[in-house]
Amino acid sequence: MSHERALPSGLRSYLFAPGNHPRKVAKVFAAGADAVLLDLEDAVPIAEKESTRAAVVEAMRAPRSARGYIRVNGLETAWCADDIACVVGHGVDGIVLPKIESAEQVRAAAAFIAAAERVAGLAVGAIELMAIVETARGIEFANEIAAADPRLKRLAFGGGDYTNDLDLEWTLEEHELAYARARLTHASRVAGIEPPVDTVVIEVKDIARFSRSAQNGRRMGLYGKLCIHPDQVAPCNAAFTPTAEQVAQARAVVEAFEQAEAAGSASIQVNGQFVDYPIVFKARRVLAAAARAAG
């Protein structure tokens, strides 16, 4: 396998809004999130699922700075195929698939999207696909899911359904999420796709808990986080943006190493830290992340 790493898209915050709630849809694009996920699934009552499709399509066609995704209903439901057929079109950046447990599900959804792209006059492959893995079965098949189809750009972790599936206590420390996070991070790396996106935090008023959760995910190799309240956006963006101190250290490492390398050395010390090629590669990723956040 190549050592090339798929860089994160630069999207740090993915903010959900129920597609059937006009006031929330109207406000969500101004909340400062890097991406907006208009929902047709859990946040929408059964009686309104079909009628909500047109509403999210209309919202996606409006001018906006955030990227726009639509979470459709799961493949096991009666709505998924028609959701995709109705919402894929100009203005939509991607489809989010919930409760993914197999590579076959990813490929089935990709085929639905390709058919809808042809009908809409889009190039096949124009619409991104993000799969939420949120059950024990999905976690165990993460490698196959991550490599299932070229359209799949990234996985996301659904901690709420995952802890419910296994009857886990979701604690402040989140040790019970470590295995799932590690599986998704490794599977994404092996498949050569972007790092996975971290789970929501359901305590919408506890910003300290949200920030801690985001830091937990970032330390384990995830990049970006699902948000369910506008107040979570700013701490989310902060958690996935390198600090000024991290940027300064990374810059010092890269500059010192480049000078040493030109003089024939590939191992040095910078501010008490041993530096060789792996450390330099990581420092360059920090600088790239800072540049994406600033741009």
C-alpha positions, 0 to 999 in steps of 0.5 A: 500500500502507498504511504500517501495519506488522504488529507482531511477535507478541512471540514471540522464541524458538521451541524445537523438540522431537521429538514422538516423545521423551516425556522431551523433550516433557515438559521443553520447555514449561518451558524458558522459550521463548515458543513450542514447536514439537513436530516430526513432520518431520525429528526423527521417524523414518519408522516413527514418524511416524504414531504420533507424531501422537497424542502431540503432540496430547496434549501440546498439550492440557496446561496451558502458558504457551508458545504451541504449534505443530506442525511437520508433514511437507512437502506433497511427502510422503505424511504432510502431509495426514493430519498436519494432519487429525490434529493440528488441534484445541483446544490447538494454536495453529498449524501450521508447514510446512517446505520451502515453495517456492510460493504454491500450497503455502501455499494447499493447506495452508491448505485442509487446515487449514480442513477440519480446523478444521471437523471439530474444531469450530473457527472457520475461521482459528483456527489460525495458519500459519507457513511455513519457507522453506529453499531457493533456489527458496523464497527467489526466490518469497518475495514470492508465498509471503508474500502467498499466504493470510491465514492465513499469519502469518509466514515462517521461515528454514531456514538448514541446508537453504538452505546445503545446497541451494546448497552454501554454507559456513555461516560465523561471519559469515553473510554467505552468509545475507544475501541470503535474510534480506533477501528474507524481510524485504522479502517479509514487509513488502510482504505486510503480515505479521509479520517473519520468524523467523530460522534455527536454529544447529546448533552447539548448544554454541556459545552465543556463535555462537548469540548472534551469529547472532541479532544478525545476524538482528535487524539485518536485520529478522527477529524471533525465532529457531528454537532446537533446544536449551534452552540457546539459549532465554535468549540468544535472548530476550535478543537480541530484547529491547531493552536498558535503554540502547535503551529509555532512548534511545527513551523520551528520543526520544519524550518530547522529540519530543512536546514539540517537536511540541506547540511546532510543531517536527518535527525536533530533536536528542536526545543528539546524534541528529537526530530526525524522524518516521521516528526517532520511529516506530522509537523507539516500536517499541523501546518496544512491543517492550520492553513485549511482552517484559515482559508 
